[in-house]
């Protein structure tokens, strides 16, 4: 039987997106179908370049053509991605930012900033356009982790107004209150002044086109977090926590903050950091110094995704101090773990946006 474009399309109706639970044709993810004799080619447009199901979808498409169309067909599939968004465009400097993700914690010292840096880079390494706002106003550290301590935002024009141009390193656009204060200078801002300073980091910076803007929030559940939720169109939030009981208690409050009526920000999932300690000389050993599976159990209780369980490893700290986050290491267990975290976060964002097919 002759191979036709319609037969190819009909075959691909048998391939579902595992997350969105609909077939690729219905989701309008199949483009540019071409048939020449036995040669079949088409493009599959995924909802994120960080899609963890990319290979599975590719193989399912290949099998569908061979099974439903022609077992001797020569199939070429171009896998690409356009990140989806449910954010409405406005006339601010955030107008071309598709998704804004808050990285939060109920308490300090759980590795939130390290997670934010590696999440941003993990998404970028998958092919996404990514920015990072260091909104941890009392303890900014992203300028250190990205090795740009001696740099600062430049000047940019936006609709005839003078704005800030973000610092760029490793493919990430970055702005931080840390650029505006010296290493020994205390950032003594209170209440409305602190909120105003944070708002300027977002709306006085020319971000350009971004798939994801990661926000490293201050720890805790205070006025700054609540004000930020009301001022910034957040796509969702991730909560970072260690498995220790006292940290779990504060993580519950962090989740509750985003679920308040005045905030109402979707929780994309929980991240268990420092899930175990692995010494360099014993890479196969795990020591559960903060307890075991505390955040995993919390995620099951709250019915929220567990996005990652990340180890406490010396090289993660060393790489952050050196200004080159651990996800940039070549094929180490920790870099692989951070890439998987980025894929899982992107996956949850795509699911949240799935009822809103805007690209």
C-alpha positions as CSV (number, residue, x, y, z in Angstrom):
1,X,0.0,0.0,0.0
2,X,1.3,3.4,-0.9
3,X,2.7,5.6,1.9
4,X,0.8,8.9,2.2
5,X,1.0,11.8,4.6
6,X,-2.4,11.0,6.0
7,X,-1.4,7.5,6.8
8,X,1.7,8.8,8.6
9,X,-0.4,11.2,10.6
10,X,-3.0,8.5,11.4
11,X,-0.1,6.3,12.7
12,X,1.2,9.0,15.0
13,X,-2.2,9.3,16.6
14,X,-1.2,6.0,18.3
15,X,1.7,7.8,20.1
16,X,0.8,9.5,23.4
17,X,2.9,12.1,25.3
18,X,3.5,10.2,28.5
19,X,2.9,13.4,30.6
20,X,0.1,15.1,28.8
21,X,-1.9,11.9,28.3
22,X,-2.9,12.8,24.7
23,X,-1.6,11.7,21.3
24,X,1.0,13.9,19.5
25,X,-1.3,14.8,16.7
26,X,-4.1,16.1,19.0
27,X,-1.4,18.0,20.9
28,X,-0.3,19.6,17.6
29,X,3.2,18.3,18.2
30,X,3.7,16.8,14.7
31,X,5.0,19.2,12.0
32,X,6.4,19.1,8.5
33,X,5.4,15.6,7.5
34,X,7.0,14.6,4.2
35,X,6.8,11.4,2.1
36,X,8.9,10.4,-0.9
37,X,8.4,6.7,-1.8
38,X,9.6,4.8,1.2
39,X,11.2,7.8,2.8
40,X,9.2,9.4,5.6
41,X,10.3,12.4,7.6
42,X,8.6,14.7,10.1
43,X,9.3,16.9,13.1
44,X,8.1,16.3,16.7
45,X,7.9,19.6,18.7
46,X,8.3,18.8,22.4
47,X,7.2,21.1,25.2
48,X,10.7,21.6,26.5
49,X,14.3,20.8,25.3
50,X,14.8,19.2,28.7
51,X,12.1,16.6,28.1
52,X,13.1,13.4,30.0
53,X,10.9,11.4,27.6
54,X,12.5,12.5,24.4
55,X,14.1,9.1,23.5
56,X,10.9,7.2,24.5
57,X,8.8,9.4,22.2
58,X,11.2,9.1,19.4
59,X,11.2,5.4,19.6
60,X,7.4,5.2,19.9
61,X,7.1,7.3,16.7
62,X,9.5,5.1,14.8
63,X,7.7,2.0,15.9
64,X,4.3,3.5,15.0
65,X,5.4,4.2,11.4
66,X,6.9,0.7,11.0
67,X,3.9,-1.0,12.5
68,X,0.9,1.0,11.0
69,X,2.4,2.3,7.8
70,X,5.2,0.2,6.3
71,X,7.7,-2.0,8.0
72,X,10.2,-1.2,5.3
73,X,9.8,2.6,5.6
74,X,12.9,4.7,6.1
75,X,12.0,7.1,8.8
76,X,13.8,10.3,9.8
77,X,12.5,12.1,12.9
78,X,13.6,15.6,13.8
79,X,13.1,16.2,17.6
80,X,12.9,19.8,18.5
81,X,11.2,21.8,21.3
82,X,9.2,25.0,21.9
83,X,8.8,25.7,25.6
84,X,5.1,26.3,26.5
85,X,3.8,29.1,28.7
86,X,0.6,30.2,30.4
87,X,2.0,33.6,31.1
88,X,0.3,36.6,29.4
89,X,2.5,39.0,27.6
90,X,2.7,42.6,29.0
91,X,4.8,45.6,28.3
92,X,7.3,45.1,31.2
93,X,10.9,43.7,30.8
94,X,9.4,40.3,31.7
95,X,7.2,40.2,28.6
96,X,9.3,37.6,26.7
97,X,10.0,35.4,29.7
98,X,7.9,32.3,29.3
99,X,8.1,30.7,32.8
100,X,9.3,32.0,36.2
101,X,10.2,29.4,38.8
102,X,10.8,30.2,42.5
103,X,13.3,28.1,44.4
104,X,12.3,28.4,48.0
105,X,13.0,26.8,51.4
106,X,11.4,27.0,54.8
107,X,14.7,27.6,56.5
108,X,18.3,28.6,55.6
109,X,21.3,26.3,55.2
110,X,19.5,23.6,53.1
111,X,21.4,24.3,49.9
112,X,18.7,26.3,48.2
113,X,21.1,28.6,46.3
114,X,23.2,25.7,45.2
115,X,20.1,24.0,43.8
116,X,19.0,27.2,42.1
117,X,22.3,27.7,40.3
118,X,22.5,24.1,39.2
119,X,18.9,24.0,38.1
120,X,19.4,27.1,35.9
121,X,22.5,25.6,34.3
122,X,20.9,22.2,34.0
123,X,18.0,23.6,32.0
124,X,20.5,25.6,29.8
125,X,22.6,22.6,29.1
126,X,19.5,20.9,27.7
127,X,19.1,23.8,25.2
128,X,16.8,26.2,27.0
129,X,17.2,30.0,27.3
130,X,17.6,30.6,31.0
131,X,18.0,33.6,33.4
132,X,18.5,33.7,37.2
133,X,17.5,36.3,39.7
134,X,19.3,36.2,43.0
135,X,16.4,37.4,45.2
136,X,18.1,36.2,48.4
137,X,18.5,39.8,49.4
138,X,20.2,39.3,52.8
139,X,22.6,36.6,51.6
140,X,23.2,36.8,47.9
141,X,25.6,34.2,46.6
142,X,24.9,33.6,42.9
143,X,27.5,36.1,41.8
144,X,30.0,34.0,43.6
145,X,28.7,30.6,42.3
146,X,28.9,31.9,38.7
147,X,32.4,33.4,39.1
148,X,31.3,37.0,38.4
149,X,32.1,38.6,41.7
150,X,33.9,41.6,40.1
151,X,31.3,42.2,37.4
152,X,28.0,44.0,37.5
153,X,25.0,44.7,35.3
154,X,25.4,46.9,32.3
155,X,23.1,49.5,30.8
156,X,20.4,48.7,28.3
157,X,17.6,50.7,26.6
158,X,14.0,49.5,26.9
159,X,11.3,51.4,25.2
160,X,13.4,54.6,25.5
161,X,14.1,54.0,29.2
162,X,17.5,53.2,30.7
163,X,17.5,49.8,32.3
164,X,20.0,47.2,33.6
165,X,21.5,44.6,31.3
166,X,22.1,41.3,33.1
167,X,25.5,39.8,33.6
168,X,26.0,36.7,31.4
169,X,28.1,33.7,32.2
170,X,27.9,30.0,31.1
171,X,24.9,31.0,29.0
172,X,22.9,32.2,32.0
173,X,21.6,35.8,32.3
174,X,22.1,36.8,35.9
175,X,21.2,39.7,38.1
176,X,21.7,39.9,41.9
177,X,21.6,42.4,44.7
178,X,25.1,41.1,45.4
179,X,26.4,43.1,42.4
180,X,25.3,46.3,44.2
181,X,27.0,45.7,47.5
182,X,30.6,45.2,48.5
183,X,31.9,42.0,50.0
184,X,31.9,43.5,53.5
185,X,28.8,45.7,53.1
186,X,25.6,44.8,54.9
187,X,22.4,45.0,52.9
188,X,20.3,46.8,55.5
189,X,16.9,46.9,53.8
190,X,13.6,46.4,55.7
191,X,10.0,45.7,54.7
192,X,8.9,47.9,51.7
193,X,12.4,48.9,50.8
194,X,13.5,45.3,50.5
195,X,10.5,44.5,48.4
196,X,11.1,47.5,46.1
197,X,14.7,46.5,45.6
198,X,13.7,43.0,44.6
199,X,11.0,44.3,42.2
200,X,13.8,46.4,40.5
201,X,15.8,43.2,39.9
202,X,12.9,41.9,37.9
203,X,11.4,44.9,36.2
204,X,14.5,47.1,35.7
205,X,16.5,44.3,34.0
206,X,16.1,43.7,30.3
207,X,15.9,39.9,30.2
208,X,15.0,39.4,26.5
209,X,13.6,36.0,25.4
210,X,13.8,33.4,28.1
211,X,12.2,29.9,28.4
212,X,12.8,29.9,32.2
213,X,13.7,32.5,34.8
214,X,14.9,30.9,38.0
215,X,14.4,32.9,41.2
216,X,16.6,32.2,44.2
217,X,14.3,33.3,47.0
218,X,15.3,34.3,50.6
219,X,14.7,31.4,53.1
220,X,11.6,31.5,55.2
221,X,8.0,32.6,54.9
222,X,7.9,36.3,55.5
223,X,6.8,39.5,53.8
224,X,9.3,39.4,51.0
225,X,8.1,36.0,49.8
226,X,4.4,37.0,50.0
227,X,5.0,40.4,48.2
228,X,7.1,38.7,45.5
229,X,4.2,36.2,44.8
230,X,1.8,39.1,44.4
231,X,4.2,41.2,42.1
232,X,5.8,38.5,39.9
233,X,3.8,36.1,37.7
234,X,5.3,32.9,39.0
235,X,4.7,29.7,37.0
236,X,5.4,27.6,40.0
237,X,7.7,27.0,43.0
238,X,10.0,24.2,44.1
239,X,10.8,23.6,47.8
240,X,14.3,22.6,48.9
241,X,14.7,20.7,52.2
242,X,17.0,18.3,53.9
243,X,15.6,15.1,55.4
244,X,16.1,16.4,59.0
245,X,12.9,16.6,61.1
246,X,13.4,20.3,62.0
247,X,13.9,21.1,58.3
248,X,10.8,19.1,57.4
249,X,8.7,21.2,59.8
250,X,9.7,24.4,58.1
251,X,9.3,22.9,54.6
252,X,5.6,22.3,55.5
253,X,5.3,26.0,56.2
254,X,7.0,26.8,52.9
255,X,4.5,24.7,51.0
256,X,1.6,26.3,52.9
257,X,2.9,29.8,52.0
258,X,2.5,29.2,48.3
259,X,-1.0,27.7,48.8
260,X,-2.4,30.8,50.6
261,X,-5.2,32.5,48.8
262,X,-3.1,35.7,48.4
263,X,-0.2,33.8,46.8
264,X,-1.8,30.7,45.1
265,X,1.4,29.5,43.4
266,X,1.5,25.9,42.1
267,X,4.0,23.7,43.8
268,X,6.0,21.9,41.1
269,X,7.6,19.5,43.7
270,X,10.0,19.0,46.5
271,X,13.8,18.5,46.4
272,X,15.5,16.5,49.1
273,X,19.0,17.9,49.4
274,X,21.8,16.4,51.4
275,X,19.8,13.2,51.3
276,X,23.0,11.2,52.2
277,X,26.7,11.9,52.5
278,X,29.1,10.1,50.2
279,X,32.9,10.6,50.8
280,X,35.1,10.9,47.7
281,X,37.2,7.9,48.8
282,X,34.1,5.7,49.3
283,X,31.9,6.7,46.3
284,X,29.5,3.7,46.8
285,X,28.8,4.4,50.4
286,X,25.8,6.4,51.7
287,X,25.7,7.8,55.2
288,X,22.3,9.3,56.2
289,X,23.5,11.9,58.6
290,X,20.4,14.0,58.4
291,X,18.0,11.1,58.5
292,X,16.6,9.0,55.6
293,X,13.8,9.8,53.1
294,X,12.3,12.6,55.2
295,X,11.4,14.7,52.1
296,X,10.4,11.7,50.1
297,X,7.9,10.8,52.8
298,X,6.6,14.4,53.0
299,X,6.1,14.4,49.2
300,X,4.0,11.3,49.5
301,X,2.0,12.7,52.3
302,X,1.3,16.0,50.5
303,X,0.9,14.3,47.2
304,X,3.5,16.4,45.5
305,X,6.2,15.2,43.1
306,X,9.7,14.4,44.5
307,X,11.9,16.1,42.0
308,X,15.2,14.8,43.2
309,X,17.2,13.3,46.1
310,X,20.6,14.9,45.9
311,X,23.7,13.8,47.9
312,X,26.0,15.8,50.1
313,X,29.3,15.6,48.2
314,X,32.4,17.6,48.8
315,X,32.9,18.4,45.1
316,X,29.5,20.2,45.0
317,X,30.7,22.7,47.6
318,X,34.1,23.0,46.0
319,X,32.6,23.7,42.5
320,X,30.2,26.4,43.9
321,X,33.1,28.1,45.7
322,X,35.2,28.0,42.5
323,X,32.5,29.7,40.5
324,X,31.7,26.7,38.3
325,X,28.6,24.8,39.6
326,X,28.7,21.0,39.8
327,X,26.3,20.3,37.0
328,X,29.1,21.5,34.6
329,X,31.3,18.6,35.6
330,X,31.7,15.9,33.0
331,X,29.4,12.9,33.6
332,X,29.8,12.7,37.3
333,X,27.0,11.2,39.5
334,X,26.2,14.7,40.9
335,X,26.1,16.4,37.4
336,X,23.8,13.6,36.2
337,X,21.6,14.1,39.2
338,X,21.3,17.8,38.6
339,X,20.5,17.2,34.9
340,X,17.7,14.8,35.9
341,X,16.5,17.5,38.4
342,X,16.3,20.0,35.6
343,X,14.4,17.5,33.4
344,X,11.9,16.8,36.1
345,X,11.2,20.5,36.8
346,X,10.8,21.1,33.1
347,X,8.4,18.1,32.9
348,X,6.3,19.5,35.7
349,X,6.1,22.9,34.1
350,X,5.0,21.4,30.8
351,X,2.2,19.5,32.7
352,X,1.1,22.7,34.4
353,X,1.0,24.5,31.1
354,X,-0.7,21.6,29.2
355,X,-4.2,23.1,29.3
356,X,-2.8,26.2,27.8
357,X,-1.1,25.5,24.5
358,X,0.6,28.8,24.0
359,X,4.0,28.8,22.4
